[in-house]
C-alpha cells in the first residue's frame, strides 16, 4: 500500500478549496468524489467543510460554493506555493 505523506491543515484546506472550485462547474457537488480527490475520511471531510464555512471561505455546508474570500484564499495560496517552489522549498 502506498504511504501518503502527512499534510498540515493549510495544505488540506488548499486542496479542498481547489477541488470544490473545480467541482463547482458541475451541476451538483458530490462529497464522495471530493473525498476521493483529497484522500481524507468522510467524517474528517465534513469537519473540514464545517471549518471552511465558519471561516467564511465557503457559503454553506450543503452547496460548498466558494465565497469571494475563499477564491482569494486559493489565489494567494497558489502564489505562496509557486514562490516556495521557485525558492527550492519543498511543500508536500
PDB file with one MODEL, atoms N, CA, C and O in Angstrom:
MODEL        1
ATOM      1  N   UNK A   1       0.844  -1.183   0.000  1.00  0.00           N
ATOM      2  CA  UNK A   1       0.000   0.000   0.000  1.00  0.00           C
ATOM      3  C   UNK A   1       0.887   1.243   0.000  1.00  0.00           C
ATOM      4  O   UNK A   1       1.903   1.305   0.693  1.00  0.00           O
ATOM      5  N   UNK A   2       0.482   2.213  -0.782  1.00  0.00           N
ATOM      6  CA  UNK A   2       1.226   3.457  -0.909  1.00  0.00           C
ATOM      7  C   UNK A   2       1.012   4.324   0.319  1.00  0.00           C
ATOM      8  O   UNK A   2      -0.126   4.586   0.709  1.00  0.00           O
ATOM      9  N   UNK A   3       2.109   4.773   0.933  1.00  0.00           N
ATOM     10  CA  UNK A   3       2.011   5.636   2.105  1.00  0.00           C
ATOM     11  C   UNK A   3       1.943   7.092   1.668  1.00  0.00           C
ATOM     12  O   UNK A   3       2.726   7.540   0.831  1.00  0.00           O
ATOM     13  N   UNK A   4       1.011   7.811   2.239  1.00  0.00           N
ATOM     14  CA  UNK A   4       0.816   9.221   1.903  1.00  0.00           C
ATOM     15  C   UNK A   4       1.475  10.080   2.978  1.00  0.00           C
ATOM     16  O   UNK A   4       1.316   9.835   4.174  1.00  0.00           O
ATOM     17  N   UNK A   5       2.213  11.085   2.532  1.00  0.00           N
ATOM     18  CA  UNK A   5       2.890  11.982   3.464  1.00  0.00           C
ATOM     19  C   UNK A   5       1.862  12.765   4.282  1.00  0.00           C
ATOM     20  O   UNK A   5       0.770  13.076   3.805  1.00  0.00           O
ATOM     21  N   UNK A   6       2.232  13.072   5.509  1.00  0.00           N
ATOM     22  CA  UNK A   6       1.367  13.855   6.393  1.00  0.00           C
ATOM     23  C   UNK A   6       1.180  15.252   5.814  1.00  0.00           C
ATOM     24  O   UNK A   6       2.147  15.899   5.413  1.00  0.00           O
ATOM     25  N   UNK A   7      -0.061  15.710   5.772  1.00  0.00           N
ATOM     26  CA  UNK A   7      -0.364  17.056   5.296  1.00  0.00           C
ATOM     27  C   UNK A   7      -0.875  17.885   6.463  1.00  0.00           C
ATOM     28  O   UNK A   7      -1.619  17.394   7.312  1.00  0.00           O
ATOM     29  N   UNK A   8      -0.470  19.138   6.493  1.00  0.00           N
ATOM     30  CA  UNK A   8      -0.995  20.014   7.537  1.00  0.00           C
ATOM     31  C   UNK A   8      -2.350  20.567   7.101  1.00  0.00           C
ATOM     32  O   UNK A   8      -2.783  20.377   5.965  1.00  0.00           O
ATOM     33  N   UNK A   9      -2.991  21.240   8.014  1.00  0.00           N
ATOM     34  CA  UNK A   9      -4.346  21.734   7.776  1.00  0.00           C
ATOM     35  C   UNK A   9      -4.379  22.732   6.613  1.00  0.00           C
ATOM     36  O   UNK A   9      -5.330  22.730   5.831  1.00  0.00           O
ATOM     37  N   UNK A  10      -3.366  23.573   6.489  1.00  0.00           N
ATOM     38  CA  UNK A  10      -3.319  24.544   5.405  1.00  0.00           C
ATOM     39  C   UNK A  10      -3.302  23.841   4.048  1.00  0.00           C
ATOM     40  O   UNK A  10      -4.003  24.263   3.127  1.00  0.00           O
ATOM     41  N   UNK A  11      -2.527  22.796   3.916  1.00  0.00           N
ATOM     42  CA  UNK A  11      -2.453  22.032   2.664  1.00  0.00           C
ATOM     43  C   UNK A  11      -3.802  21.374   2.367  1.00  0.00           C
ATOM     44  O   UNK A  11      -4.262  21.390   1.225  1.00  0.00           O
ATOM     45  N   UNK A  12      -4.429  20.804   3.377  1.00  0.00           N
ATOM     46  CA  UNK A  12      -5.731  20.165   3.181  1.00  0.00           C
ATOM     47  C   UNK A  12      -6.775  21.205   2.780  1.00  0.00           C
ATOM     48  O   UNK A  12      -7.582  20.957   1.884  1.00  0.00           O
ATOM     49  N   UNK A  13      -6.764  22.374   3.440  1.00  0.00           N
ATOM     50  CA  UNK A  13      -7.690  23.443   3.067  1.00  0.00           C
ATOM     51  C   UNK A  13      -7.465  23.858   1.610  1.00  0.00           C
ATOM     52  O   UNK A  13      -8.424  24.016   0.855  1.00  0.00           O
ATOM     53  N   UNK A  14      -6.219  24.031   1.221  1.00  0.00           N
ATOM     54  CA  UNK A  14      -5.911  24.416  -0.156  1.00  0.00           C
ATOM     55  C   UNK A  14      -6.390  23.379  -1.150  1.00  0.00           C
ATOM     56  O   UNK A  14      -7.006  23.714  -2.162  1.00  0.00           O
ATOM     57  N   UNK A  15      -6.102  22.098  -0.857  1.00  0.00           N
ATOM     58  CA  UNK A  15      -6.547  21.017  -1.732  1.00  0.00           C
ATOM     59  C   UNK A  15      -8.072  20.978  -1.817  1.00  0.00           C
ATOM     60  O   UNK A  15      -8.637  20.836  -2.901  1.00  0.00           O
ATOM     61  N   UNK A  16      -8.724  21.104  -0.674  1.00  0.00           N
ATOM     62  CA  UNK A  16     -10.178  21.034  -0.621  1.00  0.00           C
ATOM     63  C   UNK A  16     -10.822  22.189  -1.391  1.00  0.00           C
ATOM     64  O   UNK A  16     -11.773  21.981  -2.144  1.00  0.00           O
ATOM     65  N   UNK A  17     -10.309  23.390  -1.202  1.00  0.00           N
ATOM     66  CA  UNK A  17     -10.870  24.539  -1.927  1.00  0.00           C
ATOM     67  C   UNK A  17     -10.647  24.412  -3.429  1.00  0.00           C
ATOM     68  O   UNK A  17     -11.519  24.776  -4.218  1.00  0.00           O
ATOM     69  N   UNK A  18      -9.489  23.900  -3.829  1.00  0.00           N
ATOM     70  CA  UNK A  18      -9.216  23.714  -5.261  1.00  0.00           C
ATOM     71  C   UNK A  18     -10.184  22.702  -5.873  1.00  0.00           C
ATOM     72  O   UNK A  18     -10.693  22.911  -6.974  1.00  0.00           O
ATOM     73  N   UNK A  19     -10.435  21.609  -5.157  1.00  0.00           N
ATOM     74  CA  UNK A  19     -11.366  20.595  -5.658  1.00  0.00           C
ATOM     75  C   UNK A  19     -12.784  21.146  -5.688  1.00  0.00           C
ATOM     76  O   UNK A  19     -13.516  20.914  -6.650  1.00  0.00           O
ATOM     77  N   UNK A  20     -13.183  21.876  -4.644  1.00  0.00           N
ATOM     78  CA  UNK A  20     -14.528  22.453  -4.622  1.00  0.00           C
ATOM     79  C   UNK A  20     -14.721  23.449  -5.770  1.00  0.00           C
ATOM     80  O   UNK A  20     -15.797  23.517  -6.364  1.00  0.00           O
ATOM     81  N   UNK A  21     -13.686  24.210  -6.074  1.00  0.00           N
ATOM     82  CA  UNK A  21     -13.777  25.153  -7.179  1.00  0.00           C
ATOM     83  C   UNK A  21     -13.912  24.405  -8.509  1.00  0.00           C
ATOM     84  O   UNK A  21     -14.702  24.799  -9.367  1.00  0.00           O
ATOM     85  N   UNK A  22     -13.152  23.343  -8.677  1.00  0.00           N
ATOM     86  CA  UNK A  22     -13.236  22.551  -9.908  1.00  0.00           C
ATOM     87  C   UNK A  22     -14.588  21.850 -10.015  1.00  0.00           C
ATOM     88  O   UNK A  22     -15.177  21.791 -11.094  1.00  0.00           O
ATOM     89  N   UNK A  23     -15.076  21.324  -8.900  1.00  0.00           N
ATOM     90  CA  UNK A  23     -16.351  20.609  -8.894  1.00  0.00           C
ATOM     91  C   UNK A  23     -17.546  21.553  -9.028  1.00  0.00           C
ATOM     92  O   UNK A  23     -18.634  21.114  -9.398  1.00  0.00           O
ATOM     93  N   UNK A  24     -17.362  22.833  -8.735  1.00  0.00           N
ATOM     94  CA  UNK A  24     -18.481  23.772  -8.795  1.00  0.00           C
ATOM     95  C   UNK A  24     -18.964  23.979 -10.230  1.00  0.00           C
ATOM     96  O   UNK A  24     -20.049  24.517 -10.447  1.00  0.00           O
ATOM     97  N   UNK A  25     -18.175  23.561 -11.197  1.00  0.00           N
ATOM     98  CA  UNK A  25     -18.594  23.663 -12.595  1.00  0.00           C
ATOM     99  C   UNK A  25     -19.651  22.610 -12.917  1.00  0.00           C
ATOM    100  O   UNK A  25     -20.381  22.731 -13.901  1.00  0.00           O
ATOM    101  N   UNK A  26     -19.726  21.577 -12.077  1.00  0.00           N
ATOM    102  CA  UNK A  26     -20.748  20.545 -12.244  1.00  0.00           C
ATOM    103  C   UNK A  26     -22.082  21.056 -11.707  1.00  0.00           C
ATOM    104  O   UNK A  26     -22.133  22.077 -11.022  1.00  0.00           O
ATOM    105  N   UNK A  27     -23.146  20.346 -12.019  1.00  0.00           N
ATOM    106  CA  UNK A  27     -24.473  20.743 -11.564  1.00  0.00           C
ATOM    107  C   UNK A  27     -24.594  20.633 -10.041  1.00  0.00           C
ATOM    108  O   UNK A  27     -25.188  21.491  -9.388  1.00  0.00           O
ATOM    109  N   UNK A  28     -24.018  19.562  -9.490  1.00  0.00           N
ATOM    110  CA  UNK A  28     -24.096  19.331  -8.050  1.00  0.00           C
ATOM    111  C   UNK A  28     -22.761  18.787  -7.569  1.00  0.00           C
ATOM    112  O   UNK A  28     -22.157  17.936  -8.222  1.00  0.00           O
ATOM    113  N   UNK A  29     -22.303  19.282  -6.419  1.00  0.00           N
ATOM    114  CA  UNK A  29     -21.044  18.798  -5.850  1.00  0.00           C
ATOM    115  C   UNK A  29     -21.331  17.511  -5.088  1.00  0.00           C
ATOM    116  O   UNK A  29     -22.178  17.482  -4.196  1.00  0.00           O
ATOM    117  N   UNK A  30     -20.620  16.450  -5.447  1.00  0.00           N
ATOM    118  CA  UNK A  30     -20.769  15.159  -4.796  1.00  0.00           C
ATOM    119  C   UNK A  30     -19.611  15.014  -3.813  1.00  0.00           C
ATOM    120  O   UNK A  30     -18.450  14.932  -4.215  1.00  0.00           O
ATOM    121  N   UNK A  31     -19.937  14.983  -2.519  1.00  0.00           N
ATOM    122  CA  UNK A  31     -18.894  14.974  -1.498  1.00  0.00           C
ATOM    123  C   UNK A  31     -18.025  13.724  -1.536  1.00  0.00           C
ATOM    124  O   UNK A  31     -16.843  13.791  -1.198  1.00  0.00           O
ATOM    125  N   UNK A  32     -18.579  12.593  -1.938  1.00  0.00           N
ATOM    126  CA  UNK A  32     -17.729  11.400  -2.005  1.00  0.00           C
ATOM    127  C   UNK A  32     -16.666  11.553  -3.094  1.00  0.00           C
ATOM    128  O   UNK A  32     -15.556  11.041  -2.950  1.00  0.00           O
ATOM    129  N   UNK A  33     -16.994  12.246  -4.169  1.00  0.00           N
ATOM    130  CA  UNK A  33     -15.992  12.496  -5.213  1.00  0.00           C
ATOM    131  C   UNK A  33     -14.910  13.446  -4.680  1.00  0.00           C
ATOM    132  O   UNK A  33     -13.725  13.266  -4.959  1.00  0.00           O
ATOM    133  N   UNK A  34     -15.330  14.450  -3.918  1.00  0.00           N
ATOM    134  CA  UNK A  34     -14.375  15.374  -3.294  1.00  0.00           C
ATOM    135  C   UNK A  34     -13.489  14.608  -2.322  1.00  0.00           C
ATOM    136  O   UNK A  34     -12.277  14.819  -2.282  1.00  0.00           O
ATOM    137  N   UNK A  35     -14.086  13.725  -1.544  1.00  0.00           N
ATOM    138  CA  UNK A  35     -13.357  12.914  -0.574  1.00  0.00           C
ATOM    139  C   UNK A  35     -12.260  12.102  -1.265  1.00  0.00           C
ATOM    140  O   UNK A  35     -11.135  12.029  -0.772  1.00  0.00           O
ATOM    141  N   UNK A  36     -12.586  11.499  -2.395  1.00  0.00           N
ATOM    142  CA  UNK A  36     -11.610  10.693  -3.130  1.00  0.00           C
ATOM    143  C   UNK A  36     -10.475  11.573  -3.652  1.00  0.00           C
ATOM    144  O   UNK A  36      -9.310  11.179  -3.608  1.00  0.00           O
ATOM    145  N   UNK A  37     -10.816  12.761  -4.145  1.00  0.00           N
ATOM    146  CA  UNK A  37      -9.785  13.655  -4.692  1.00  0.00           C
ATOM    147  C   UNK A  37      -8.786  14.113  -3.637  1.00  0.00           C
ATOM    148  O   UNK A  37      -7.588  14.177  -3.912  1.00  0.00           O
ATOM    149  N   UNK A  38      -9.257  14.430  -2.443  1.00  0.00           N
ATOM    150  CA  UNK A  38      -8.319  14.935  -1.432  1.00  0.00           C
ATOM    151  C   UNK A  38      -7.858  13.850  -0.472  1.00  0.00           C
ATOM    152  O   UNK A  38      -7.002  14.096   0.377  1.00  0.00           O
ATOM    153  N   UNK A  39      -8.418  12.652  -0.598  1.00  0.00           N
ATOM    154  CA  UNK A  39      -7.969  11.482   0.144  1.00  0.00           C
ATOM    155  C   UNK A  39      -8.040  11.664   1.663  1.00  0.00           C
ATOM    156  O   UNK A  39      -7.034  11.550   2.363  1.00  0.00           O
ATOM    157  N   UNK A  40      -9.232  11.945   2.149  1.00  0.00           N
ATOM    158  CA  UNK A  40      -9.472  12.011   3.598  1.00  0.00           C
ATOM    159  C   UNK A  40     -10.739  11.217   3.911  1.00  0.00           C
ATOM    160  O   UNK A  40     -11.612  11.072   3.056  1.00  0.00           O
ATOM    161  N   UNK A  41     -10.838  10.704   5.138  1.00  0.00           N
ATOM    162  CA  UNK A  41     -12.079  10.018   5.529  1.00  0.00           C
ATOM    163  C   UNK A  41     -13.260  10.995   5.508  1.00  0.00           C
ATOM    164  O   UNK A  41     -13.095  12.200   5.700  1.00  0.00           O
ATOM    165  N   UNK A  42     -14.453  10.442   5.270  1.00  0.00           N
ATOM    166  CA  UNK A  42     -15.645  11.273   5.100  1.00  0.00           C
ATOM    167  C   UNK A  42     -15.950  12.108   6.343  1.00  0.00           C
ATOM    168  O   UNK A  42     -16.351  13.266   6.222  1.00  0.00           O
ATOM    169  N   UNK A  43     -15.766  11.537   7.540  1.00  0.00           N
ATOM    170  CA  UNK A  43     -16.062  12.304   8.751  1.00  0.00           C
ATOM    171  C   UNK A  43     -15.119  13.497   8.892  1.00  0.00           C
ATOM    172  O   UNK A  43     -15.541  14.563   9.341  1.00  0.00           O
ATOM    173  N   UNK A  44     -13.856  13.337   8.520  1.00  0.00           N
ATOM    174  CA  UNK A  44     -12.927  14.462   8.569  1.00  0.00           C
ATOM    175  C   UNK A  44     -13.244  15.482   7.478  1.00  0.00           C
ATOM    176  O   UNK A  44     -13.097  16.687   7.685  1.00  0.00           O
ATOM    177  N   UNK A  45     -13.678  14.996   6.320  1.00  0.00           N
ATOM    178  CA  UNK A  45     -14.079  15.908   5.247  1.00  0.00           C
ATOM    179  C   UNK A  45     -15.197  16.826   5.728  1.00  0.00           C
ATOM    180  O   UNK A  45     -15.151  18.034   5.497  1.00  0.00           O
ATOM    181  N   UNK A  46     -16.193  16.264   6.389  1.00  0.00           N
ATOM    182  CA  UNK A  46     -17.304  17.063   6.914  1.00  0.00           C
ATOM    183  C   UNK A  46     -16.795  18.095   7.926  1.00  0.00           C
ATOM    184  O   UNK A  46     -17.284  19.224   7.960  1.00  0.00           O
ATOM    185  N   UNK A  47     -15.814  17.709   8.750  1.00  0.00           N
ATOM    186  CA  UNK A  47     -15.227  18.640   9.724  1.00  0.00           C
ATOM    187  C   UNK A  47     -14.526  19.782   9.004  1.00  0.00           C
ATOM    188  O   UNK A  47     -14.707  20.946   9.362  1.00  0.00           O
ATOM    189  N   UNK A  48     -13.729  19.458   7.995  1.00  0.00           N
ATOM    190  CA  UNK A  48     -13.021  20.499   7.237  1.00  0.00           C
ATOM    191  C   UNK A  48     -14.002  21.441   6.544  1.00  0.00           C
ATOM    192  O   UNK A  48     -13.783  22.653   6.516  1.00  0.00           O
ATOM    193  N   UNK A  49     -15.068  20.901   5.991  1.00  0.00           N
ATOM    194  CA  UNK A  49     -16.067  21.732   5.331  1.00  0.00           C
ATOM    195  C   UNK A  49     -16.732  22.666   6.335  1.00  0.00           C
ATOM    196  O   UNK A  49     -16.973  23.836   6.037  1.00  0.00           O
ATOM    197  N   UNK A  50     -17.027  22.147   7.523  1.00  0.00           N
ATOM    198  CA  UNK A  50     -17.609  22.969   8.576  1.00  0.00           C
ATOM    199  C   UNK A  50     -16.653  24.094   8.976  1.00  0.00           C
ATOM    200  O   UNK A  50     -17.083  25.230   9.177  1.00  0.00           O
ATOM    201  N   UNK A  51     -15.364  23.785   9.092  1.00  0.00           N
ATOM    202  CA  UNK A  51     -14.372  24.798   9.458  1.00  0.00           C
ATOM    203  C   UNK A  51     -14.254  25.867   8.370  1.00  0.00           C
ATOM    204  O   UNK A  51     -14.160  27.056   8.673  1.00  0.00           O
ATOM    205  N   UNK A  52     -14.260  25.440   7.096  1.00  0.00           N
ATOM    206  CA  UNK A  52     -14.184  26.403   5.998  1.00  0.00           C
ATOM    207  C   UNK A  52     -15.413  27.308   5.972  1.00  0.00           C
ATOM    208  O   UNK A  52     -15.318  28.490   5.642  1.00  0.00           O
ATOM    209  N   UNK A  53     -16.550  26.749   6.320  1.00  0.00           N
ATOM    210  CA  UNK A  53     -17.778  27.542   6.397  1.00  0.00           C
ATOM    211  C   UNK A  53     -17.674  28.567   7.529  1.00  0.00           C
ATOM    212  O   UNK A  53     -18.036  29.730   7.350  1.00  0.00           O
ATOM    213  N   UNK A  54     -17.183  28.137   8.685  1.00  0.00           N
ATOM    214  CA  UNK A  54     -17.010  29.042   9.827  1.00  0.00           C
ATOM    215  C   UNK A  54     -16.020  30.169   9.509  1.00  0.00           C
ATOM    216  O   UNK A  54     -16.170  31.289   9.997  1.00  0.00           O
ATOM    217  N   UNK A  55     -15.006  29.863   8.685  1.00  0.00           N
ATOM    218  CA  UNK A  55     -14.009  30.869   8.305  1.00  0.00           C
ATOM    219  C   UNK A  55     -14.509  31.790   7.193  1.00  0.00           C
ATOM    220  O   UNK A  55     -13.849  32.772   6.851  1.00  0.00           O
ATOM    221  N   UNK A  56     -15.672  31.475   6.631  1.00  0.00           N
ATOM    222  CA  UNK A  56     -16.232  32.296   5.566  1.00  0.00           C
ATOM    223  C   UNK A  56     -15.614  32.031   4.205  1.00  0.00           C
ATOM    224  O   UNK A  56     -15.704  32.878   3.315  1.00  0.00           O
ATOM    225  N   UNK A  57     -14.985  30.865   4.021  1.00  0.00           N
ATOM    226  CA  UNK A  57     -14.350  30.545   2.753  1.00  0.00           C
ATOM    227  C   UNK A  57     -15.298  29.819   1.795  1.00  0.00           C
ATOM    228  O   UNK A  57     -15.082  29.821   0.583  1.00  0.00           O
ATOM    229  N   UNK A  58     -16.352  29.198   2.343  1.00  0.00           N
ATOM    230  CA  UNK A  58     -17.407  28.619   1.518  1.00  0.00           C
ATOM    231  C   UNK A  58     -18.745  29.133   2.040  1.00  0.00           C
ATOM    232  O   UNK A  58     -18.866  29.529   3.199  1.00  0.00           O
ATOM    233  N   UNK A  59     -19.748  29.118   1.160  1.00  0.00           N
ATOM    234  CA  UNK A  59     -21.051  29.717   1.515  1.00  0.00           C
ATOM    235  C   UNK A  59     -21.763  28.949   2.614  1.00  0.00           C
ATOM    236  O   UNK A  59     -22.118  29.517   3.647  1.00  0.00           O
ATOM    237  N   UNK A  60     -21.972  27.665   2.392  1.00  0.00           N
ATOM    238  CA  UNK A  60     -22.616  26.839   3.409  1.00  0.00           C
ATOM    239  C   UNK A  60     -22.206  25.387   3.195  1.00  0.00           C
ATOM    240  O   UNK A  60     -21.592  25.043   2.185  1.00  0.00           O
ATOM    241  N   UNK A  61     -22.554  24.546   4.159  1.00  0.00           N
ATOM    242  CA  UNK A  61     -22.083  23.166   4.134  1.00  0.00           C
ATOM    243  C   UNK A  61     -22.799  22.299   3.110  1.00  0.00           C
ATOM    244  O   UNK A  61     -22.321  21.213   2.783  1.00  0.00           O
ATOM    245  N   UNK A  62     -23.925  22.755   2.605  1.00  0.00           N
ATOM    246  CA  UNK A  62     -24.638  21.929   1.628  1.00  0.00           C
ATOM    247  C   UNK A  62     -24.237  22.258   0.195  1.00  0.00           C
ATOM    248  O   UNK A  62     -24.073  21.349  -0.619  1.00  0.00           O
ATOM    249  N   UNK A  63     -24.076  23.531  -0.127  1.00  0.00           N
ATOM    250  CA  UNK A  63     -23.717  23.880  -1.502  1.00  0.00           C
ATOM    251  C   UNK A  63     -22.205  23.822  -1.730  1.00  0.00           C
ATOM    252  O   UNK A  63     -21.754  23.507  -2.831  1.00  0.00           O
ATOM    253  N   UNK A  64     -21.425  24.124  -0.694  1.00  0.00           N
ATOM    254  CA  UNK A  64     -19.949  24.115  -0.757  1.00  0.00           C
ATOM    255  C   UNK A  64     -19.405  25.036  -1.838  1.00  0.00           C
ATOM    256  O   UNK A  64     -18.335  24.773  -2.388  1.00  0.00           O
ATOM    257  N   UNK A  65     -20.119  26.110  -2.153  1.00  0.00           N
ATOM    258  CA  UNK A  65     -19.641  27.081  -3.138  1.00  0.00           C
ATOM    259  C   UNK A  65     -18.649  28.021  -2.470  1.00  0.00           C
ATOM    260  O   UNK A  65     -18.859  28.455  -1.337  1.00  0.00           O
ATOM    261  N   UNK A  66     -17.564  28.333  -3.178  1.00  0.00           N
ATOM    262  CA  UNK A  66     -16.564  29.240  -2.643  1.00  0.00           C
ATOM    263  C   UNK A  66     -17.101  30.663  -2.592  1.00  0.00           C
ATOM    264  O   UNK A  66     -17.789  31.114  -3.508  1.00  0.00           O
ATOM    265  N   UNK A  67     -16.784  31.354  -1.521  1.00  0.00           N
ATOM    266  CA  UNK A  67     -17.104  32.772  -1.411  1.00  0.00           C
ATOM    267  C   UNK A  67     -15.978  33.554  -2.083  1.00  0.00           C
ATOM    268  O   UNK A  67     -14.988  32.968  -2.522  1.00  0.00           O
ATOM    269  N   UNK A  68     -16.127  34.862  -2.163  1.00  0.00           N
ATOM    270  CA  UNK A  68     -15.048  35.697  -2.693  1.00  0.00           C
ATOM    271  C   UNK A  68     -13.796  35.525  -1.845  1.00  0.00           C
ATOM    272  O   UNK A  68     -12.684  35.461  -2.369  1.00  0.00           O
ATOM    273  N   UNK A  69     -13.984  35.451  -0.543  1.00  0.00           N
ATOM    274  CA  UNK A  69     -12.864  35.248   0.380  1.00  0.00           C
ATOM    275  C   UNK A  69     -12.191  33.899   0.110  1.00  0.00           C
ATOM    276  O   UNK A  69     -10.964  33.802   0.164  1.00  0.00           O
ATOM    277  N   UNK A  70     -12.968  32.872  -0.176  1.00  0.00           N
ATOM    278  CA  UNK A  70     -12.428  31.549  -0.477  1.00  0.00           C
ATOM    279  C   UNK A  70     -11.637  31.549  -1.773  1.00  0.00           C
ATOM    280  O   UNK A  70     -10.573  30.935  -1.854  1.00  0.00           O
ATOM    281  N   UNK A  71     -12.152  32.236  -2.791  1.00  0.00           N
ATOM    282  CA  UNK A  71     -11.427  32.335  -4.060  1.00  0.00           C
ATOM    283  C   UNK A  71     -10.132  33.120  -3.878  1.00  0.00           C
ATOM    284  O   UNK A  71      -9.107  32.768  -4.462  1.00  0.00           O
ATOM    285  N   UNK A  72     -10.171  34.177  -3.074  1.00  0.00           N
ATOM    286  CA  UNK A  72      -8.968  34.967  -2.804  1.00  0.00           C
ATOM    287  C   UNK A  72      -7.944  34.134  -2.037  1.00  0.00           C
ATOM    288  O   UNK A  72      -6.749  34.207  -2.322  1.00  0.00           O
ATOM    289  N   UNK A  73      -8.403  33.348  -1.071  1.00  0.00           N
ATOM    290  CA  UNK A  73      -7.512  32.454  -0.333  1.00  0.00           C
ATOM    291  C   UNK A  73      -6.801  31.519  -1.303  1.00  0.00           C
ATOM    292  O   UNK A  73      -5.588  31.329  -1.213  1.00  0.00           O
ATOM    293  N   UNK A  74      -7.551  30.937  -2.225  1.00  0.00           N
ATOM    294  CA  UNK A  74      -6.991  29.980  -3.173  1.00  0.00           C
ATOM    295  C   UNK A  74      -5.955  30.637  -4.079  1.00  0.00           C
ATOM    296  O   UNK A  74      -4.907  30.048  -4.345  1.00  0.00           O
ATOM    297  N   UNK A  75      -6.233  31.838  -4.551  1.00  0.00           N
ATOM    298  CA  UNK A  75      -5.284  32.565  -5.407  1.00  0.00           C
ATOM    299  C   UNK A  75      -3.985  32.831  -4.651  1.00  0.00           C
ATOM    300  O   UNK A  75      -2.897  32.568  -5.164  1.00  0.00           O
ATOM    301  N   UNK A  76      -4.101  33.346  -3.449  1.00  0.00           N
ATOM    302  CA  UNK A  76      -2.905  33.682  -2.675  1.00  0.00           C
ATOM    303  C   UNK A  76      -2.164  32.427  -2.210  1.00  0.00           C
ATOM    304  O   UNK A  76      -0.934  32.422  -2.147  1.00  0.00           O
ATOM    305  N   UNK A  77      -2.894  31.375  -1.888  1.00  0.00           N
ATOM    306  CA  UNK A  77      -2.277  30.109  -1.503  1.00  0.00           C
ATOM    307  C   UNK A  77      -1.430  29.565  -2.659  1.00  0.00           C
ATOM    308  O   UNK A  77      -0.306  29.112  -2.443  1.00  0.00           O
ATOM    309  N   UNK A  78      -1.962  29.608  -3.877  1.00  0.00           N
ATOM    310  CA  UNK A  78      -1.214  29.133  -5.036  1.00  0.00           C
ATOM    311  C   UNK A  78       0.004  30.008  -5.316  1.00  0.00           C
ATOM    312  O   UNK A  78       1.027  29.505  -5.780  1.00  0.00           O
ATOM    313  N   UNK A  79      -0.086  31.306  -5.043  1.00  0.00           N
ATOM    314  CA  UNK A  79       1.062  32.193  -5.204  1.00  0.00           C
ATOM    315  C   UNK A  79       2.162  31.844  -4.208  1.00  0.00           C
ATOM    316  O   UNK A  79       3.344  31.856  -4.552  1.00  0.00           O
ATOM    317  N   UNK A  80       1.770  31.533  -2.970  1.00  0.00           N
ATOM    318  CA  UNK A  80       2.749  31.139  -1.954  1.00  0.00           C
ATOM    319  C   UNK A  80       3.423  29.829  -2.359  1.00  0.00           C
ATOM    320  O   UNK A  80       4.642  29.700  -2.243  1.00  0.00           O
ATOM    321  N   UNK A  81       2.642  28.858  -2.832  1.00  0.00           N
ATOM    322  CA  UNK A  81       3.224  27.591  -3.270  1.00  0.00           C
ATOM    323  C   UNK A  81       4.195  27.803  -4.422  1.00  0.00           C
ATOM    324  O   UNK A  81       5.261  27.189  -4.458  1.00  0.00           O
ATOM    325  N   UNK A  82       3.830  28.677  -5.373  1.00  0.00           N
ATOM    326  CA  UNK A  82       4.707  28.979  -6.501  1.00  0.00           C
ATOM    327  C   UNK A  82       5.999  29.628  -6.014  1.00  0.00           C
ATOM    328  O   UNK A  82       7.084  29.278  -6.477  1.00  0.00           O
ATOM    329  N   UNK A  83       5.884  30.565  -5.090  1.00  0.00           N
ATOM    330  CA  UNK A  83       7.068  31.225  -4.533  1.00  0.00           C
ATOM    331  C   UNK A  83       7.980  30.218  -3.850  1.00  0.00           C
ATOM    332  O   UNK A  83       9.195  30.246  -4.043  1.00  0.00           O
ATOM    333  N   UNK A  84       7.401  29.334  -3.055  1.00  0.00           N
ATOM    334  CA  UNK A  84       8.202  28.334  -2.354  1.00  0.00           C
ATOM    335  C   UNK A  84       8.912  27.413  -3.347  1.00  0.00           C
ATOM    336  O   UNK A  84      10.067  27.042  -3.140  1.00  0.00           O
ATOM    337  N   UNK A  85       8.230  27.054  -4.403  1.00  0.00           N
ATOM    338  CA  UNK A  85       8.827  26.198  -5.427  1.00  0.00           C
ATOM    339  C   UNK A  85      10.006  26.899  -6.101  1.00  0.00           C
ATOM    340  O   UNK A  85      11.051  26.290  -6.331  1.00  0.00           O
ATOM    341  N   UNK A  86       9.831  28.182  -6.413  1.00  0.00           N
ATOM    342  CA  UNK A  86      10.928  28.946  -7.041  1.00  0.00           C
ATOM    343  C   UNK A  86      12.125  29.073  -6.114  1.00  0.00           C
ATOM    344  O   UNK A  86      13.261  29.124  -6.585  1.00  0.00           O
ATOM    345  N   UNK A  87      11.900  29.125  -4.815  1.00  0.00           N
ATOM    346  CA  UNK A  87      12.978  29.242  -3.854  1.00  0.00           C
ATOM    347  C   UNK A  87      13.608  27.892  -3.506  1.00  0.00           C
ATOM    348  O   UNK A  87      14.581  27.824  -2.755  1.00  0.00           O
ATOM    349  N   UNK A  88      13.044  26.831  -4.056  1.00  0.00           N
ATOM    350  CA  UNK A  88      13.590  25.499  -3.806  1.00  0.00           C
ATOM    351  C   UNK A  88      13.132  24.885  -2.494  1.00  0.00           C
ATOM    352  O   UNK A  88      13.761  23.963  -1.975  1.00  0.00           O
ATOM    353  N   UNK A  89      12.044  25.396  -1.969  1.00  0.00           N
ATOM    354  CA  UNK A  89      11.499  24.874  -0.715  1.00  0.00           C
ATOM    355  C   UNK A  89      10.390  23.909  -1.044  1.00  0.00           C
ATOM    356  O   UNK A  89       9.408  24.280  -1.687  1.00  0.00           O
ATOM    357  N   UNK A  90      10.536  22.673  -0.610  1.00  0.00           N
ATOM    358  CA  UNK A  90       9.521  21.655  -0.891  1.00  0.00           C
ATOM    359  C   UNK A  90       8.385  21.765   0.122  1.00  0.00           C
ATOM    360  O   UNK A  90       8.615  21.844   1.329  1.00  0.00           O
ATOM    361  N   UNK A  91       7.180  21.768  -0.382  1.00  0.00           N
ATOM    362  CA  UNK A  91       5.997  21.778   0.483  1.00  0.00           C
ATOM    363  C   UNK A  91       5.097  20.671   0.001  1.00  0.00           C
ATOM    364  O   UNK A  91       4.553  20.725  -1.102  1.00  0.00           O
ATOM    365  N   UNK A  92       4.945  19.667   0.835  1.00  0.00           N
ATOM    366  CA  UNK A  92       4.186  18.478   0.448  1.00  0.00           C
ATOM    367  C   UNK A  92       2.902  18.896  -0.067  1.00  0.00           C
ATOM    368  O   UNK A  92       2.090  18.057  -0.456  1.00  0.00           O
TER     369      UNK A  92
ENDMDL
END
